[in-house]
Amino acid sequence: MDRIIAEYLLETPFPVADVAAMMAGEQSSGTFVRVAGETDELRARSAAQVLEILPLDEVATPTLASAYVTRKAPAGPVVRARVRIAYPAGNIGRNLPTLAATVSGNLYDIGEITGLKLERLEIPAAYRERFPVPVQGIAGTRRSLGVMGRPIFGTIIKPNVGMSPGDIAALVDTLCAAGVDFIKDDEVCANPDCAPLAQRVPAVMAVIRKWQDRTGRKVMMAFNITDETDAMRRHADLVAAEEGSCVMASLNWCGLSGMETLRAHTPLAIHAHRNGFGAMSRHPLLGIGFQAYHALYRLAGIDHMHVHGIGGKFVDSAEEVTEAARACLAPLSDGGPDDRVMPAFSSGQWAGTLPRTYEAAGGQDFMFMCGGGILAHPDGPAAGVASLHEAQEAIVAGQALSEAGDRPALAAALGFFGGR
């Protein structure tokens, strides 16, 4: 039987085995008591199964409040454990929202639980095959850009709001001249009154086509089309009509259904932005971890996935960023299709953070996006891009960046950004 296996970090003042069984029943064929129609045959076919319980430690007080715990006043210690539960895929079908509701859903509200985090999902190959793989992914993105043998160097439109379509097109012109591979809108600039997509997309793509005619290189622009579902389809059609190659969407606010609909509608690369994920992930005993989170959206067919950056401005540790990047670069299912997605590093990145990013990705298959690292380089954006290429050369040559030598753009970046 195909089963989706979910791994949780659980905290409870009740017996862990009882609570784990309750979780399995709540999210499959049962409830807190046996009910009419809940036959032995039905339970054998459709009941979720607790596969493993790994006790961890005890704590003095519950992490999260529960009126149920207060009312029942259990005598036992507050225990933490890792719990693995297998859910029959037949209960879910090809239905991403229901998959999410099954492996999380009401579990967070069960009275006996004072801490719960969904950490991992294991998706069987047969179930994975029911969903789309990336249309572009790593190989298609590289082919579209003509970039092989190194990371993809990109940047973000900054300032992110307030500029007119003409202002943005002029900045894109500067960035194309500087030699970037990839440009993305910021997550908060989608279809603002000051630069609506209907005007911004044609203005920007005219610039990109101009530089393609001049250099033979076509910069990939990820237009932020985050919106309600029908509007996203219209926006994607506009990008395609203007010969664009990529759209971006804010996953948490468009949702699984919105991303599935967008994937089914367009062959453009989908650049997946995870803004808001911290609300789900930062608490150690509440929410959802990156591996489980990104697995759901990979089933929706995304092509690129944000993983934040090492040494950047956000909260992620180097270990967390590394784990996220390598999750993107691994197949989702053993024996399943090649469904790897391109990890996109961003947040406070510049030439000096490139070596550690190489280590995190375990190679060169990643997007390395520098806003200030390019646009704020003391010698201008072209030097900002050049500093990335010079850092890449040093890494390939096995040299420390501090041995910049005859690499002036890198030396200037180290002098300007090095103390930040």
TAWO-V517810 format. One record per pair of residues at least 4 apart in sequence whose ideal C-beta (glycine too) atoms are under 7 Angstrom apart, sorted by the first residue. I is the first residue (numbers start at 1). GAP is how many residues later the second one is. D is the distance in whole Angstrom. If there is no record, write none. Layout:
BEGIN
i;gap;d
I;GAP;D
I;GAP;D
END
This chain:
BEGIN
i;gap;d
1;87;6
2;87;4
2;122;5
2;124;5
2;125;5
3;83;4
3;84;6
3;85;6
3;86;6
3;121;7
4;83;5
4;85;6
4;95;7
4;99;7
4;117;6
4;118;7
4;119;6
4;123;7
5;46;7
5;79;6
5;81;5
5;117;4
6;79;5
6;81;7
6;97;4
6;112;6
6;115;6
7;75;6
7;77;5
7;112;5
7;113;4
8;75;5
8;108;6
8;109;7
8;110;6
8;111;6
9;71;7
9;73;6
9;108;4
9;110;6
9;276;7
10;6;7
10;9;7
10;70;7
10;71;5
10;73;5
10;103;7
10;105;7
10;106;6
11;51;7
11;52;6
11;67;6
11;69;5
11;103;5
11;104;3
11;274;6
12;4;6
12;7;5
12;67;6
12;100;5
12;101;6
12;102;6
13;49;6
13;56;6
13;61;5
13;63;6
13;64;7
13;65;5
13;101;7
14;4;6
14;5;5
14;60;5
14;62;7
14;98;5
15;4;7
15;61;7
16;4;6
16;37;6
16;39;7
16;63;6
16;65;5
17;4;6
17;36;6
18;4;6
19;4;7
19;93;5
19;94;7
20;4;7
20;30;5
20;33;6
20;63;5
20;65;7
21;4;6
21;29;6
22;4;6
22;88;7
22;90;7
23;4;6
23;62;6
23;84;6
23;87;7
24;4;6
24;23;7
24;24;4
24;25;6
24;26;5
24;61;5
25;5;3
25;6;7
26;5;7
26;80;6
26;81;7
26;84;7
27;21;6
27;60;7
27;75;5
27;78;6
27;80;6
28;18;6
28;19;5
28;20;4
28;59;6
28;63;6
29;9;6
29;13;6
29;14;5
29;17;5
29;18;5
30;4;7
30;8;6
30;17;7
31;4;6
34;4;5
38;4;6
38;5;7
39;4;7
40;4;6
41;4;6
42;4;6
43;4;4
46;42;6
46;45;5
48;37;5
48;38;6
48;39;5
49;36;7
49;37;5
50;33;7
50;35;6
51;33;4
51;34;7
51;35;5
52;32;4
53;28;6
53;30;5
54;27;6
54;28;4
55;24;7
55;26;5
56;24;4
56;25;5
56;26;7
57;23;5
58;19;5
58;20;6
58;21;6
59;19;5
59;21;7
61;17;7
62;4;7
62;7;6
62;16;5
62;52;4
63;51;6
63;52;4
63;222;4
64;50;5
64;51;6
64;221;7
64;222;6
66;4;7
66;45;5
66;48;6
67;4;6
68;4;6
68;43;3
68;44;7
69;5;7
69;42;7
69;45;6
78;36;7
87;4;6
87;15;5
87;16;7
89;35;7
89;38;5
91;11;7
92;6;5
92;7;5
92;10;6
94;36;4
94;37;7
95;4;6
96;4;7
96;160;4
96;164;6
96;200;6
96;203;6
96;204;6
97;4;6
97;159;5
97;160;6
98;4;6
99;4;7
99;197;7
100;4;6
100;156;6
100;196;6
101;4;4
103;15;6
103;18;6
104;4;7
104;14;5
104;184;7
106;4;7
107;9;6
108;8;6
115;170;3
115;171;7
116;170;7
117;167;7
117;168;6
117;169;6
117;170;6
117;171;7
117;172;6
118;170;5
118;171;7
118;174;5
119;170;4
119;172;7
119;173;6
120;169;7
120;171;5
120;172;6
121;171;5
121;174;5
123;4;6
123;5;5
123;172;6
123;209;6
123;210;5
124;4;7
124;209;6
125;4;6
125;208;4
125;209;7
125;210;4
125;211;4
128;204;6
128;205;4
128;208;4
129;207;7
129;208;7
131;168;4
131;170;7
132;131;6
132;169;4
133;168;7
133;204;5
133;206;4
134;167;6
134;168;7
134;169;4
134;205;6
134;207;6
135;5;7
135;132;5
135;166;7
135;168;6
136;4;3
136;5;5
136;8;7
136;133;4
136;167;4
137;4;7
137;166;5
137;203;6
137;204;6
137;205;7
138;4;6
138;202;6
138;204;5
138;227;5
139;4;6
140;4;6
140;129;7
141;4;6
141;128;6
141;162;6
141;163;7
141;201;6
142;5;6
142;6;6
144;76;6
144;101;5
145;7;6
145;36;5
145;75;6
146;71;6
147;5;6
147;34;5
149;215;7
150;214;6
150;242;5
151;213;5
151;215;5
151;216;7
151;217;5
152;29;5
152;30;5
152;215;5
152;216;7
153;27;6
153;28;5
153;215;6
153;232;6
153;235;5
154;26;6
154;27;6
154;28;3
154;29;6
154;30;7
154;213;6
154;214;7
154;215;4
155;20;6
155;25;5
155;28;6
155;214;6
155;215;6
155;216;6
155;219;5
155;220;7
156;28;5
156;30;6
156;190;7
156;213;6
156;215;4
157;11;6
157;14;6
157;26;7
157;28;6
157;29;6
157;32;7
158;213;5
158;217;6
159;4;6
160;26;3
160;28;6
160;29;5
161;27;6
161;28;5
161;31;6
162;32;6
163;4;4
163;5;5
163;32;6
164;30;6
164;31;6
165;4;6
165;30;5
165;34;4
165;35;4
165;38;4
166;4;6
166;37;6
167;4;7
168;4;6
168;27;6
168;32;6
168;35;7
168;36;6
169;4;6
169;34;4
169;35;5
169;38;5
170;4;7
171;4;6
172;4;6
172;11;6
172;32;5
172;35;5
172;36;7
173;4;6
173;34;5
174;4;6
174;207;6
175;5;5
175;8;6
175;206;6
176;31;6
176;32;7
176;35;4
176;43;5
177;205;7
178;203;4
178;204;4
178;206;7
178;207;5
179;203;7
179;206;5
180;39;6
180;194;7
180;205;6
181;38;7
181;39;7
182;37;7
182;38;5
182;185;6
183;36;6
183;38;5
184;38;4
184;64;6
184;87;6
184;185;7
185;4;5
185;37;6
185;38;6
185;39;4
185;63;6
187;37;7
187;63;5
187;86;5
187;88;5
189;35;6
190;34;4
190;35;7
190;36;5
190;37;6
191;5;6
191;6;5
191;36;6
195;4;7
195;5;5
196;4;6
197;4;5
197;26;7
197;28;7
197;38;5
197;41;6
198;40;7
199;4;6
200;4;6
201;4;6
201;22;6
201;37;5
201;38;6
201;41;5
201;43;7
202;4;6
202;40;6
204;4;6
204;17;6
205;4;6
205;37;4
205;38;6
205;39;6
206;4;6
207;4;7
208;4;6
208;10;7
208;11;5
208;13;6
209;4;6
209;34;7
210;4;6
211;4;6
211;6;7
211;8;7
212;4;7
212;5;6
212;6;4
220;25;5
220;26;5
221;23;6
221;25;6
222;24;4
222;25;7
222;26;4
222;49;4
223;16;5
223;21;6
223;24;5
223;25;6
224;24;5
225;7;5
225;10;4
225;11;6
225;22;5
225;23;7
225;24;6
226;23;5
226;24;4
226;27;6
226;28;6
227;4;4
227;5;5
227;8;6
229;4;7
229;29;5
229;32;5
230;4;7
231;4;6
232;4;6
232;17;7
232;26;7
232;30;5
233;4;6
233;29;7
233;32;5
234;4;7
235;4;7
236;4;6
236;11;5
236;26;7
236;29;6
236;30;4
236;32;6
237;4;6
238;4;6
239;5;4
239;8;6
239;29;6
240;4;6
240;26;7
240;28;6
244;24;7
245;23;6
245;24;6
246;22;6
246;23;4
246;25;6
247;19;7
247;21;5
247;23;6
247;24;7
248;23;4
248;25;6
249;5;5
249;10;6
249;13;6
249;21;7
249;23;7
249;24;7
250;4;6
250;23;5
250;25;5
251;8;6
251;21;5
251;22;7
251;23;6
251;46;6
252;22;7
252;23;7
252;24;4
252;25;7
253;23;7
254;4;4
254;5;6
255;4;7
256;4;6
256;40;6
256;44;6
257;4;6
258;4;6
259;4;6
259;38;6
259;41;4
259;43;7
260;4;6
260;40;5
261;4;6
262;4;6
262;8;7
263;7;6
263;37;6
263;38;4
269;34;4
269;35;7
270;32;5
270;33;5
271;32;7
271;33;5
272;25;6
272;30;4
272;32;6
272;33;5
272;34;7
273;33;5
274;32;5
277;4;6
277;16;7
278;4;5
278;37;7
280;7;4
280;8;5
280;13;7
281;6;5
281;7;6
281;8;6
281;9;7
282;33;7
283;4;6
288;4;5
288;5;5
289;4;7
290;4;6
290;33;7
290;34;5
290;37;7
291;4;6
291;36;5
294;4;6
294;11;6
294;33;6
294;34;7
295;4;7
295;37;6
297;5;5
298;4;6
298;34;5
298;41;6
298;43;6
302;39;6
303;38;6
303;39;7
304;37;6
304;38;5
304;40;5
304;63;6
305;23;5
305;36;5
305;38;6
305;39;6
306;38;5
306;40;6
307;14;6
307;17;4
307;18;5
307;21;7
307;36;5
307;37;7
307;38;6
308;4;6
308;6;5
308;8;5
308;13;6
308;38;7
308;39;5
309;12;7
309;36;5
309;37;6
309;38;4
309;39;6
309;40;5
309;44;6
310;8;5
310;11;5
310;43;6
310;46;5
310;47;6
310;50;6
311;37;7
311;42;5
311;45;7
312;35;4
312;36;3
312;37;6
313;34;5
313;35;4
314;33;5
316;4;4
316;5;5
318;4;6
318;38;7
319;4;6
320;4;6
321;4;6
321;39;6
322;4;6
322;38;4
323;4;6
324;4;7
324;19;7
325;4;6
325;18;4
325;35;5
325;36;5
325;41;7
326;4;6
326;36;6
328;12;7
328;13;5
328;15;4
329;11;6
329;14;6
329;32;7
329;36;6
330;10;7
331;5;6
331;7;6
331;8;6
331;9;6
332;4;6
332;7;5
342;23;7
342;24;7
342;25;6
343;18;6
343;23;5
344;23;4
344;25;6
345;4;6
345;12;5
345;21;6
345;22;7
345;23;5
345;24;7
346;23;4
349;4;5
349;19;6
349;20;6
349;21;5
349;24;5
350;20;5
350;23;3
350;63;6
350;67;5
351;22;7
351;36;4
351;37;5
351;40;4
351;59;6
351;62;5
352;49;6
352;61;7
352;62;6
352;65;6
352;66;6
353;4;6
354;4;6
354;14;6
354;34;7
354;37;5
354;38;7
354;41;7
355;4;7
355;40;6
355;46;7
356;4;6
357;4;6
357;9;7
357;11;6
358;37;6
361;4;6
361;5;4
368;20;7
370;4;5
370;14;7
370;18;7
371;4;6
372;4;4
373;11;6
373;44;7
374;7;5
374;10;3
374;11;6
375;6;6
375;9;7
377;4;7
377;6;5
377;7;3
377;10;6
377;35;7
377;36;6
378;34;6
378;38;5
379;4;4
379;30;7
379;33;5
381;4;7
382;4;6
383;4;6
383;26;4
383;29;6
385;4;7
386;4;6
386;23;4
387;4;6
387;22;4
387;23;5
387;26;4
388;4;6
389;4;7
390;4;7
390;17;4
390;19;6
390;20;4
391;4;6
391;10;6
391;19;6
392;4;6
393;4;6
394;5;4
394;7;6
394;13;7
399;4;5
401;9;6
401;13;6
402;12;7
404;6;5
404;7;4
404;10;6
407;4;6
408;4;6
409;4;6
410;4;6
411;4;6
412;4;6
413;4;6
414;4;5
END
